[in-house]
Amino acid sequence: MLAELLMGQLSAGMTDKDWATQVIREAMERVGYQDMPEVRVVGPDHFLFNTPQKGAHVAVAARDPEGGEWIMLNSAHLPKRSTGAVQHEVGHIAAWRRHGEKIKPHGNQFKKACRQVTTERPKHYCKGFY
């Protein structure tokens, strides 16, 4: 409890991007990865969020054919600082690195990786896998 309170105080002065980068770094380290995906904060009108289905998303993981990886953060939702939602996207990155991109978006490989990186409500953020 004390650690959570201290963490809240420390993260209160951080920018949203700094906060998300810290969450992503810690999640990547939990599964043994030192290299980070690029973190970008974009507006809700960005093409990754500009659909009814994606508009409510806090973050989206993306990968290009050359292996570049991003976690795009929707600036409209950042004041909430949803650790679980950001860690969910790290689960996608970890699953792609282990199994390639042809896996089901929320299939068993993703669910296992998500459970390994998610500290906040994994049953919710990892689609009920436990």
Summary of the structure (lengths in Angstrom):
residues: 130
radius of gyration: 14.2
end to end distance: 24.4
largest distance: 43.5
contacts: 383
relative contact order: 0.14
helix: 46%
strand: 12%
